[in-house]
Amino acid sequence: MSQQTTAERPASRLDRIGIPKPLFWGFVAVLIFMIGDGVETTFLSDYLQQPEGGGLPGSTAAFATVTIYGVAAMIASWFSGTLSAIWGPRRVMWLGGAWWIVFELLFLFVALPSHNATLIVATYGIRGFAYPLFAFAFLVWVQIASPVKMRGSVAGWFWFAFTGGLPTLGAALAALAMGGFGLSQHATLVLSLVVVTIGVLIGSFAVREKHGLMPIADESVKNPRSLKRLAEGVDILWRDRRTLAGGLIRIVNTAPQYGFFAMFPFVLGPATPGGGFLTAAQVATLASISYGANIAANLFFGVFADRFGWRRTITWFGCVGCAIATPLWYFTAVSTQSFVVTATFGVIYGILLAGFVPLSALMPSMVAPKDKGAALAILNFGAGGAAFVGPVVVTILFPLVGGGGVAIAFSVLYILVAFLSLKVKDPADPGEARKLDTAATARAAA
């Protein structure tokens, strides 16, 4: 398959801000889909414990909403890349959209009314496969269809749409539905189904860009639609160590983010022994402020990295910046006991976290065309894995070393992947490209 991009088209206004015009409605679809998916984030675990929500014990509700759902999302994140390599991203988006709608219908209208814990956990947990297939398949699509010079920018716009929906606008819609319009929690979940369906319809019918229906391969690949190509998402880890490094960087990227917000209620909020200085509402507001700063910074660093260099942006702003900001945020919050100060350092962390945005452009660009799907599969797996690894680190370390020890541990992880990032060469950087060309010439001569 030819890997032509949209480079031949005259630049439109959308192109000039980093959005390929043929893919515009895909970004809209991802934003709307993730708003619907994010509606439940602030109340579902509590709702499942109520009689009308199934009456599950607290431990079972947490198991359903964190562990099972998280593992399913992590697995599907990998499949979003490998299946896109076989079927084309658009078909994977169709699968993810249909999967979400079907299992949400079963969850809302079959499992919850049955009050059967096994059925509730199963239907909700299995639905966890859906959103990575829809959203991350589109990330694959924009990366293979965009000119190299725009890939940092389109990665920034993708994460703007993704995090703008989950949890930011999704949580805001839930607050408006239940607080402003007085909808019940069940009715709010039905609203989320409607919103997701709108996003799926837009993604299915409004995006016409040609690369979406093609396998991600070049002419050298035989039988590109063969299911045997699923193995490429695994064997590339030892065939190309740069991809393994990129996957590990992606896990560490947002693992502390998920870990901190799992830990904050117990070290700063109302669950703190003796009482914390933040209320439950303030902890939720803190998350919104930090995410909001990150959303805006995603756009900036996407464009900035196309000029400064993808790998350098990841190393210095993402890895080193977050290694400093993470313990600074925690220890400043604990020492000052001030919401304003805590929110300020949360904003700093959220901004620096966006320094990892170029990783979505870097990983598929440093491998051969036939391996782009595999590289993106590892990238997406890392994104899903971060949501699982962060809370696990807190669960293991918090009883042993407390919140301060966890913050330091996260900082150390960022430092380790900073060194690891130096091994990942950036083909878009002129200096590194020359080194790669020289090495390739030397290998050919040998």
Salt bridges, closest charged atoms under 4 A:
ASP15 OD1 - ARG9 NH2 3.08
ASP37 OD1 - ARG127 NH2 3.38
GLU40 OE2 - ARG127 NH2 2.97
GLU104 OE1 - ARG127 NH1 2.73
GLU209 OE2 - HIS211 ND1 2.54
GLU232 OE1 - ARG229 NH2 3.18
ASP235 OD1 - ARG239 NH2 3.21
ASP240 OD2 - ARG242 NH2 2.75
ASP371 OD1 - ARG239 NH2 3.09
ASP371 OD1 - LYS370 NZ 3.58
ASP429 OD2 - ARG312 NH1 2.65
GLU432 OE2 - ARG311 NH2 2.90
